[in-house]
């Protein structure tokens, strides 16, 4: 009874968002920003609990474990590349750090379980929202149980998962991780997931009912992102065919050039010259400026200016839809295919997904029914905002 009174009479709540670490991931930063803005516009005070990715023995052991698992199961466990030191990170991430420090209200970085406990006591949150991004994927998370709020002792606090993602349609938790997370998941007031396959995983392995929702970036409109671009005075992009390829190879490069030639477009990308996925220790030590990430609004402006996009990234696909740009998505098995298929199915765009091994026979002229897509997006946006409001009231 006390819990009901507490949340029915309190219009403005202090909410802590818990998601993946704040670093140089464009989609990760923008989903965090979008969720924050959605909650702020609903009248709440919002703060992101910034866990810095972990340090100390626990993080070292986690990295060693992933290295071994990558050797045994390369498609399931992506290899962790060279990790720059703090000074190198400050250079490589200076543009994305500008976005974080300007547009995301966040705590100091947390590097331990004790740090989470301390922040919970200090933050005095009325509610926690876990999500989005692959916060429930073990291979991307050294503090998996904390993403299920194991550090929260207050029984009256609201616990919400919004668009939490497992990143795959397979159950990747160990039996021990499952045993720890099941009782934690059952404490949540509402669980929602980013992929339709996540609904089944929650039911079968965590014993909770989940709702399939939009990625937080889709809770904002194209106009919201254009305002960000204009606020940063972002110059026009240097091309018309935007390719955002996280895992480049010869086949993808040839396909991009083929499309550019067929459509009379100029291909361009927004990534460091030394991409994070393939950069070496020598790259960082000897030519660090080539490792610097362009700004978040440079990336957004690319979608605004492009006449067509080619991506192998989930959020590359999302922003192509938001900006109504004809796009092709090249499947990325190692990063999880359910993320792609779930979103494309929602918008009846399954035919925009390409097999990386069969890029020869693609009809570049095939149109997208944007009236249909935008209608679905507007309806889903209303439903998701209503769900958040109802759960927080």
N, C-alpha and C positions, 0 to 999 in steps of 0.2 A: 504493500500500500504506500509506504514512504517513497519507494522508487517511482511510482506513478505520479505522485504529487510533485516530486522533485523535477520531473521533466515536463509535466503539463503546464506548470506555471512559469517555467524559465524560458523566455523567448530567445535570449541570446546565450549561446553555449560556447565554452572554450573547447576547441577540438584540436586534437593532435593527429596529424597524418603520419603514417608510417609506411614508407615505400622503399624502393631500392636506393642505394647511395646517390647523393647529388654529385655528379661528375660531368663527363663530356658526352653523355648520350642524349641526343636531341629529343627523341621521342620520350625518353624517361623524364627529362626536365619539363617538357610541355604537358605531359599527362599530370604531373605534380602541380604545375601552375594552373591547369584547367580545373582540377578538382578543388584546389584552394579557392579560385575565383568563384566557382559555383557555390561553395559553402559560404564565402564572404558575402556574396550577393543575396544569400538567404538570411543574412543578418547575424552570422556567427563570427567569433574571433578564432582565427585559424593559424596554426603553427605546425610546420613540418619538423618531425623529430629526425634529425640528420644523423643516421648511423654511417660512419665513415668507411664501412667495408670491413672493419675488424682489424685488430693488430695483436701482437703478442703471440704466445704459444698456440692458442686456439686457432688463430688465422693461419699461422705457419703450417700447422697440422692439416688444416682444411685444404690449403693449396697443394700440399704433398699428396693428399688423398685424391684430389682431382687430377693431378698429373698421372698418377698410377691408373686411375679409372679411364682416363683418356687413352692410354696405351691399350687397355683391354677393350674399351667400348668407345671408339672415337666419335661415332655419330651421336651418342647419348651424352657424352661429357666433353664439351668444347675445351680445347687446350688454353690454359692461361698463359698469356704472353709475358714478356719482360715488364715488370712493374716499375715505373719511374719513381725516384725518391721525391720527397716533398717539394724540394726546390724545383726539380724538373717538372713536376705536376703543375706548380704555380705558373710556369711558362706555357706548357702545353694546353692548359685549361683556362688561360687568362680571359678568353672571350666568353666561354661558357660560365666561368665564375662571375663575370659581370652580370650575366642574366640571373644567376642564382642570387647574388647579393642585392640586385635591384628589384627583382620581381617575385622572389619566393621568401616568405617569412619563415625563418628556420632557426633551430637551436644551434648551439655549438656542436661540432662533430662528436659522436659517441663511438667508442671503440671496444666496449666490453658490456657484458651482461649487467655488471654493477652500475655502469653508466646509464643503462635503461632504467634500472630501479631508481637511481638518483633523480633522473629526469621526470619519472612518473610522480615522485613525491614533490618535486619542485614545480612541475607544470600545472598541477591541480586541474587536470582536464576533466570536463564533464563527459567527453566522448572521445573514442579513438576510431579513426578510419584507416584500415589497412588496405593498401592498394594505391595505384594499380601496378602494372608491369608484372614481371615474372617473380613476384615476391614469394610465391609458394613453390618455387622450383629449387630443389636441394642443391643442384650443382652451381647455382648462382648465389647461394646464401649460406654464409658461415654461421648465421644466427637464425636458423629456421624456426625454432620454437618461439623466439621473440617476435617473429612475424605472426604468431598466433597469440601474442600478448601474454606470454608466460610471466612477465615482470609486473603485471598489473595486479595489485592486491585489493583495490577498491571494488567491492561487490556491487555498488550502485552505479558505477560508470557504464556508459553505453559502449558496446563493442560491435563494430560494423566492419565488414569486409566489402569494399566496393571495387568491382572488376578485378579482383585478385586473379592471378594467372599461374597455372602450373606449367605453361609454355609448351605442353605436349598432351597427347591423349593417353599416354602411358603413365602408370603409377610409379614414380621414381623414388618415393620415400623408402628408407630401410624399415624393417619391422620395428626397430627401436624408435625411429623418428615417428612412425605411425602411432605407436603406443603413447608417445608423449603428446602428440598433436590432437588426437581424437578427443580427449576430455577438454582440451583448450578450445577446440572448434565448437563444441557443444555449448560453450558459455556465450557465444556471439548472439547478439540480438537479431542480426540479419547477416546472411552470407550471400554475396553475389559474385559472379565470376565473369571473366572477359570472354571465354570461349564456351560454346555449347557443350563441348566434351567435359568441361570442368564441372558441370552440373552432375554428370554421371560419376565422376571421380569423387566428388564430395559425398554423394549418397552411398556409394559402394565402399569407400575406404575411410571416410570421416564420420559417417552416420548422420549427416546433416543435409537438410534441403537447401538448395542454392537456386538463385535466380540468374538467368543469363542477361547481362546488361552491356551497354556501350562502353568502350574505352573512354576515360574521362576527357580526352582531347575533343571528342565529338559532342560533349555537353556545351562547348562554346561554338560560336558561329564563325564563318569565314571573315565576317566584318570585325569580330573581336581580334583575330590574328592580324588583319590588315592594320588595325589601330596600333598594335605592337610594332609592326614594321615601320609605320609612319613616325611613331614616337622615337625610334632609333635612327631616323633619317637614312634608312637603308637604301643604297643605290641600286639601280636596275641590274638585273642578272646579265651575265655574259653569255647568253645562249637561249635556245628555245626548246631543246629536248633535254630535260633534266634527268640524269641518271644517278640514282642513289643506290650504289652497289657496295654492300659491306664485305662480300666475299668475291672479289673480282677473279676472272679467269679469261682465257683466250676466247672461249665460246661466247661468253656474255659480251665481251668487247666487240667481237665481230657482229653480234646481233645488234648492238647499239648503233654501230656504224652503218649497218644495212638499213635500219629504220630511218636514221638521219638522212641517208641518201634518197631513200624511197619517198620520204615526206618533205624533202627540201628543208630540213631543220638543222640547226647547229647544236651539237651535243655539248653539254657541260655538266660539271659535278660540283658539289660543295662538300669537300672532305680535305683533310690534311694531305699534302703530297705523300707523306709516309703514313698510310692508314694504320690505325691502332691495331687492326686485326692481323697485320702482317709486318709491322715495324719490328726492328731488332734493337738490341741494346746499343749496337754501334750507331744506328740511326739517331737514337736519343742523345748519345754522348757527342756525336760528331756534327750533326745538323739538326739541332732541336727546333729551329724555326720552321723547318719543313714538317714538323710533327704537331704544330699548333692548329687547333680546331677553329674553323671559321665561326662567326657568331651564330647564335640561335636564330636571330632575325634574318641573317644572310640565307640560312637554310629555309626559313619560311618564305622569304621573298622568291626563292627558286620555284616554289609551287605556284606562287602568284603570277610569275612571269612566263612560266613554261606553257607551251602549246600541247605538249605530251610528256609523260614521264615513264621511265622504266626503272623498277625498283626490285630489290630482293629483301626488303625490310618491312616489318609489320607497320610501323608508323609512316614509312614512305607511302604505303598503300592507303593508310587512313587519311593523310593530308591530301593525297590525290583526289580522294572522294570529297573531302571537305571543300576543296577549291574547284571541284568539278572539272578536273583535267583528265582527258583520255589517258589511260595508263595500262601498263602490262606489268604483272608481278611474276618474277622468276622464283619458283619454289626453292626454299632454303631448308633442306631436310635437317641439317645439323642443329639449326636454331629452333626447330619445332614447326611442323606443317599445320597443326591444328589451328594455330593463330591465324594463318592465312585462310584456310578453308572455312572456318567459322564465320569470319567477317564477310567474306565474299558470298557465302550462302545467305546471310542476313539480307544482303542487298541484291540478291539474284544476279551476281556478277561472277559466277563460277568460271565463265569462259575467259576471264582476264588472267587466270593463273596458268603459267607456262611451265612445262617440264624443261629443266636446264639442259637435258640431253636431246631435246627435240625442238630446236628453235628455228628450224628451216621453213616450216610451213605455217606461217602466221599471217592472217588477214589483217594487215595494218589499218584498213579502212573501216573495220567493224565499229559501229557507233555504240555509245552508251546512252540509255534512256535516263537522262538526268532528272526529268520530271518525276519519274518513278522513284529513283534513288533518293532525291531530296524529300519526297513525301514520306518515305520510310524513315529517313533520318529525323525529320521533325517529329514524327509520332513517337519514335523510340526515345528521343531526347526528352519529350514531355513525360513519358512513362518513368524514365530513370530519375529525373529530378523529383518527380512525385514520390517515388520510392524512398529516396534519400530524406525528403522532407517528412514523410510519414514516420520513418524509423527514428528520426531525431526529435520528433514532437512528443 
